[in-house]
């Protein structure tokens, strides 16, 4: 049985080391690395992903994501899952967001 696009993305994110799926005020299906919420779903076709400002600009300029409705200033972008290509772009962006979260946590630890 084929997985839905959302299930593909969810499975991919959960396969990343030390990722926790939690409920938070923004979504019942949010993904965290430590305390950092780096991606969360709104329904079956919409996911928000938190990127650094340069990563956000790249995603917007290459049309792999669109501007987040409420918090673009925080680096959030949004993706709509309609095709396999959208799913692949979303996997890539969530991996970028995850890697950034890991890097931020690592740099914070070494700064203490």
Helices and strands as residue ranges (DSSP letters): H 5-14, E 19-24, E 27-33, E 36-42, E 46-50, H 53-61, E 66-67, G 72-74, E 76-80, H 84-111
